[in-house]
């Protein structure tokens, strides 16, 4: 799943978020975009992402996490 997080409060450093996401999903990808905010692509749902971000020092509300439409073509899984 891909998510954009537009937190109203400062987030922890990107490296801390990345370490937590990689521990949850070793294939996850995270970056910071000045327009879209924090972008996360991982095998995680929105509630788990909020919990993970808050667990590493964030203060993210559920409505600050926006799930993006899938861009999966299905080619990877057969």
C-alpha distances in whole Angstrom, upper triangle without the diagonal:
4,7,10,13,16,18,22,23,23,20,21,22,19,20,20,16,16,18,16,13,14,16,13,11,14,12,10,11,12,14,16,17,20,19,16,16,14,11,8,6,6,6,7,7,9,12,12,11,14,16,15,16,19,20,20,22,20,21,18,18,16,16,16,12,11,7,7,8,7,9,9,13,13,16,14,15,18
4,7,10,13,16,19,21,20,18,19,20,17,18,19,15,14,17,16,13,15,17,15,13,15,12,10,9,10,11,13,14,17,16,12,12,11,7,6,4,7,9,9,9,9,13,13,11,13,16,15,15,18,20,20,21,19,20,16,17,15,15,14,10,9,6,5,8,7,9,10,14,15,17,16,17,21
4,6,10,12,16,17,17,15,17,18,15,17,17,14,14,17,16,13,15,18,15,14,17,15,11,11,10,11,12,12,15,14,10,10,8,6,5,6,9,11,10,9,8,11,12,9,11,14,13,12,15,17,18,19,16,16,13,14,12,12,10,6,5,4,5,9,10,12,14,18,19,21,20,21,24
4,6,9,13,15,15,13,16,16,14,17,17,14,14,18,17,14,17,20,18,17,19,17,14,12,10,10,9,9,11,10,6,6,6,5,6,9,12,14,13,12,10,13,14,11,11,15,14,13,15,18,18,18,15,15,12,13,12,11,8,6,5,7,7,11,13,14,17,20,22,24,23,24,28
4,6,9,11,11,10,13,14,13,16,15,12,14,17,16,14,17,19,18,18,20,19,15,14,11,11,9,10,11,11,8,6,5,6,8,11,13,16,14,13,10,12,13,10,9,13,12,10,12,15,15,15,11,11,8,10,9,9,6,5,6,9,10,14,16,18,20,24,25,27,26,27,31
4,6,9,10,10,13,15,14,17,17,14,16,20,18,17,20,22,21,21,23,22,18,17,14,13,10,10,10,9,7,5,7,9,11,15,17,19,17,16,13,15,16,13,12,15,15,12,14,17,16,15,12,11,8,9,10,9,5,7,8,11,13,17,19,21,23,27,28,30,30,31,34
4,5,7,7,11,13,13,17,16,13,16,19,17,17,20,22,21,22,24,23,20,18,15,14,12,12,12,12,11,8,8,11,13,17,18,20,18,17,13,14,15,12,10,13,14,10,11,15,14,12,9,8,6,7,10,9,6,8,11,14,16,20,22,24,26,30,31,33,32,33,36
4,7,9,13,15,16,19,18,16,19,22,20,20,24,25,24,25,27,27,23,22,18,17,15,15,14,14,13,10,12,15,17,20,22,24,21,20,17,17,19,16,13,16,17,13,13,17,16,14,10,8,7,8,11,10,8,11,13,17,19,23,25,27,30,33,35,37,36,37,40
4,6,10,13,14,17,16,15,18,20,19,19,23,24,23,25,27,27,23,22,18,17,15,16,15,16,15,12,12,16,17,21,22,25,22,21,18,18,19,16,13,15,15,12,11,15,14,11,8,6,7,10,13,13,10,13,16,19,21,25,27,29,31,35,36,38,37,38,41
4,7,9,11,14,13,12,16,18,17,18,21,22,22,23,25,25,21,20,16,15,12,14,13,15,15,11,11,15,16,20,21,24,22,21,19,19,19,16,14,16,15,11,11,14,12,10,7,8,9,12,15,16,12,14,17,20,22,26,27,29,31,34,36,37,36,37,40
4,6,8,11,10,9,12,14,13,14,17,18,18,20,21,21,18,16,13,12,11,13,13,15,14,10,9,12,13,17,18,21,18,19,16,17,16,13,12,13,12,8,9,11,9,7,5,7,8,12,14,15,12,13,16,18,20,24,25,26,28,32,33,34,32,34,37
4,6,8,7,7,10,11,11,13,15,16,17,19,20,20,17,16,13,13,12,15,16,18,17,13,11,14,14,18,18,21,19,20,18,18,17,14,13,13,11,8,9,10,7,6,6,9,11,15,17,18,15,16,19,20,22,26,27,28,29,33,34,35,33,34,37
4,5,6,7,9,10,11,13,15,16,17,18,19,19,16,15,12,11,10,14,15,17,17,13,11,14,14,17,18,21,20,21,20,20,19,16,16,16,14,11,13,13,10,9,10,13,14,18,20,21,18,17,20,22,23,26,27,28,29,32,33,34,32,33,37
4,5,5,6,9,10,10,12,14,15,16,16,16,13,11,8,7,8,11,13,16,15,11,9,11,11,14,15,18,18,19,18,19,18,14,15,16,13,11,13,14,11,12,11,14,14,18,19,20,17,16,18,19,20,23,24,24,25,29,30,30,28,30,33
4,5,5,6,9,10,10,12,14,15,14,15,13,11,9,10,11,15,17,19,18,15,12,13,13,15,16,19,18,20,20,21,19,16,17,17,14,12,15,14,11,13,13,17,17,21,22,23,20,19,21,22,23,26,25,26,27,30,30,31,28,30,33
4,5,5,6,9,10,11,13,14,14,16,13,13,11,12,13,17,18,21,19,16,13,14,13,16,16,18,17,19,18,19,16,14,14,14,11,9,12,11,7,9,10,14,15,19,20,22,19,18,21,21,23,26,26,27,27,31,31,32,29,30,34
4,6,5,6,9,10,11,12,13,14,11,10,8,10,11,14,17,19,17,13,10,11,10,12,12,15,14,16,15,16,13,10,11,12,8,7,10,10,7,9,9,13,13,16,17,19,16,15,17,18,19,22,22,23,24,28,28,29,26,28,31
4,5,5,6,9,10,10,10,11,8,8,6,8,11,14,17,19,17,14,11,11,9,11,11,14,13,16,16,17,15,12,14,14,11,10,13,13,10,13,13,16,16,19,19,21,18,16,18,18,19,22,21,22,22,26,26,26,24,25,29
4,6,5,6,9,10,9,12,10,10,10,12,15,18,21,23,21,18,14,15,13,14,13,15,15,17,18,18,15,13,15,15,11,11,14,12,10,13,14,18,18,21,21,23,21,19,21,21,22,25,24,25,25,28,28,28,25,26,30
4,6,5,6,9,10,12,10,11,11,13,15,19,21,23,21,18,14,14,12,13,11,13,12,15,15,15,12,10,12,11,7,8,11,9,8,11,12,15,15,18,18,21,19,17,19,19,21,24,23,24,24,28,27,28,25,26,29
4,5,5,6,7,9,6,8,8,11,14,17,20,22,19,16,13,12,9,9,8,9,9,12,13,14,10,9,11,11,8,9,12,11,10,13,13,16,15,18,17,20,18,15,17,16,18,20,19,20,20,24,23,24,22,22,26
4,5,5,4,7,6,8,9,13,16,19,22,24,21,19,15,14,11,11,9,10,11,15,16,17,14,12,15,15,11,13,16,14,13,16,17,20,19,22,21,23,21,19,20,19,20,22,21,21,21,24,23,24,20,21,25
4,6,6,9,9,12,13,16,19,22,25,27,24,22,18,17,14,14,11,12,12,15,17,17,13,13,15,14,10,13,15,13,12,16,17,20,19,22,21,24,23,20,22,21,22,24,23,24,23,26,25,26,23,23,26
4,7,9,8,11,13,16,19,22,25,26,23,21,17,16,12,12,9,8,8,12,13,14,10,10,13,12,9,12,14,12,13,16,16,19,18,20,19,22,20,18,19,18,20,22,20,22,21,24,23,24,21,21,24
4,5,5,9,11,15,18,21,24,25,22,20,17,15,11,10,6,6,8,12,14,15,12,11,15,14,12,14,17,16,16,19,19,21,20,22,20,23,21,18,19,17,18,20,18,19,18,21,20,20,17,17,21
4,6,9,12,15,18,21,25,26,23,22,18,16,13,11,9,9,11,15,17,19,15,15,18,18,14,16,19,18,17,21,21,24,22,25,23,26,24,21,22,20,20,22,20,20,19,21,20,20,17,18,21
4,7,10,14,17,20,23,24,21,20,17,14,11,9,7,8,11,15,17,19,16,15,18,19,16,17,21,20,19,22,22,24,23,25,23,25,23,20,20,18,18,19,17,16,15,18,17,17,14,15,18
4,7,10,14,16,20,21,18,17,13,11,7,6,4,7,9,12,14,16,14,12,15,16,13,14,18,17,16,19,18,21,19,21,20,22,20,16,17,15,15,17,15,15,15,18,18,19,16,17,21
4,7,11,13,17,18,15,14,11,8,6,5,7,10,12,14,15,18,15,13,16,17,14,14,18,18,17,19,18,21,19,21,20,21,19,16,16,15,14,16,15,15,15,18,19,19,17,19,22
4,7,10,13,15,12,11,7,6,5,6,8,12,12,15,14,17,15,12,14,16,13,12,16,16,15,16,15,18,16,18,18,19,16,14,14,14,14,17,16,16,17,21,22,22,20,22,26
4,7,10,12,10,8,6,5,7,9,12,16,16,17,17,19,18,14,16,18,16,14,17,18,16,17,16,18,16,19,19,20,16,14,15,15,15,18,18,18,19,22,24,24,23,25,28
4,7,9,8,6,5,6,9,12,15,18,18,19,17,20,19,15,16,19,17,14,17,19,16,17,15,17,15,18,19,18,15,14,15,16,15,19,19,19,22,25,26,27,26,28,31
4,5,5,5,6,7,11,13,17,20,20,20,19,22,21,18,18,21,19,17,20,22,20,20,17,19,17,19,19,19,15,14,14,16,15,18,19,19,21,24,27,27,26,29,32
4,6,6,8,10,14,17,20,24,23,23,21,23,24,20,20,23,22,18,21,23,21,20,18,19,17,19,20,19,15,16,16,18,17,20,22,22,25,27,30,31,30,32,35
4,6,9,10,14,17,20,23,23,22,20,23,23,20,20,23,22,19,22,25,23,22,19,20,18,19,19,17,14,14,14,16,15,18,20,20,23,26,29,30,29,32,34
4,7,7,11,13,17,20,19,19,16,19,20,17,17,20,19,17,19,22,21,21,17,18,15,16,16,15,12,11,10,12,11,14,17,17,20,23,25,27,26,28,31
4,6,10,13,16,19,18,18,15,18,18,14,14,18,17,14,16,19,17,17,14,14,12,14,15,14,10,10,11,13,13,16,18,19,22,25,27,28,27,29,32
4,6,10,13,16,15,15,13,16,15,12,12,15,14,11,14,16,15,15,12,13,11,14,14,14,10,9,10,12,12,16,17,18,20,24,25,27,25,27,30
4,7,10,13,13,14,12,15,15,11,13,16,14,12,16,18,16,17,15,16,14,16,15,15,12,10,10,10,10,13,14,14,16,20,21,23,22,23,27
4,6,10,9,11,10,13,12,9,11,14,12,11,15,16,15,17,15,16,14,16,15,15,13,10,10,9,10,13,13,14,15,19,20,21,19,21,24
4,7,8,10,11,14,13,10,14,16,14,14,17,18,18,20,18,20,17,18,17,18,16,12,12,10,10,12,11,11,12,15,16,17,16,17,20
4,5,8,10,13,11,9,13,14,12,13,17,17,17,19,18,20,17,19,17,18,17,13,13,11,12,13,12,13,13,16,16,18,15,16,19
4,7,10,12,10,10,14,14,13,15,18,17,18,21,20,21,19,20,17,19,18,15,15,12,13,14,12,14,13,16,15,17,15,14,18
4,7,8,6,6,10,11,10,12,15,15,16,18,17,18,16,16,14,16,16,12,13,11,13,14,13,16,15,19,18,20,18,18,21
4,6,5,6,9,10,10,12,14,15,17,19,17,17,14,14,11,13,14,10,11,9,11,13,13,16,16,20,19,22,20,19,23
4,5,5,6,9,10,11,12,14,16,17,14,14,11,10,7,10,10,7,8,7,11,13,14,17,18,22,22,24,23,23,26
4,5,5,6,9,10,11,12,15,16,14,13,10,10,7,10,11,9,11,11,14,17,18,21,21,25,25,27,26,25,28
4,5,5,6,9,10,10,13,14,13,14,12,12,10,13,13,11,13,12,15,18,18,21,21,25,24,26,24,24,27
4,5,5,6,8,10,11,13,11,12,9,10,9,12,11,8,11,11,14,16,17,19,20,24,24,26,24,24,27
4,5,5,6,8,10,11,9,9,6,7,6,10,9,7,11,12,15,18,19,22,23,27,27,29,27,27,31
4,6,5,6,9,10,9,10,8,9,9,13,12,11,14,15,18,21,22,25,25,29,29,31,29,28,32
4,5,5,7,9,9,10,10,12,12,15,14,12,15,15,18,21,21,24,24,28,28,29,27,27,31
4,5,5,7,5,7,7,10,11,14,12,11,14,15,18,21,22,24,25,29,29,31,28,29,32
4,5,5,4,5,6,9,11,14,12,12,16,17,20,24,25,27,28,32,32,34,32,32,36
4,6,7,9,10,13,14,17,16,15,19,20,23,26,26,28,29,33,32,34,32,32,35
4,6,9,11,14,16,18,16,16,19,20,23,26,27,28,29,33,33,34,32,32,36
4,7,9,13,15,18,15,16,19,21,24,27,28,30,31,35,35,37,34,35,39
4,6,9,12,14,12,12,16,18,21,24,26,28,29,33,33,35,33,34,37
4,7,10,12,10,12,15,18,21,24,26,28,30,34,34,37,35,35,39
4,7,8,7,8,12,14,17,21,23,25,27,31,31,34,32,32,36
4,6,5,7,11,14,17,20,22,25,27,31,31,34,33,33,36
4,5,6,9,11,14,17,20,23,24,28,28,31,30,30,33
4,5,7,10,13,16,19,22,24,28,29,31,31,31,34
4,6,10,13,16,19,21,23,27,28,31,30,30,34
4,7,10,13,15,18,20,24,25,27,26,27,30
4,6,10,12,15,17,21,22,25,24,25,28
4,7,9,12,14,17,19,21,21,21,24
4,6,9,11,15,16,19,19,20,23
4,6,9,12,14,17,17,18,20
4,5,9,10,13,14,14,17
4,6,9,11,12,14,16
4,5,8,9,10,12
4,5,8,9,10
4,6,6,7
4,6,6
4,6
4
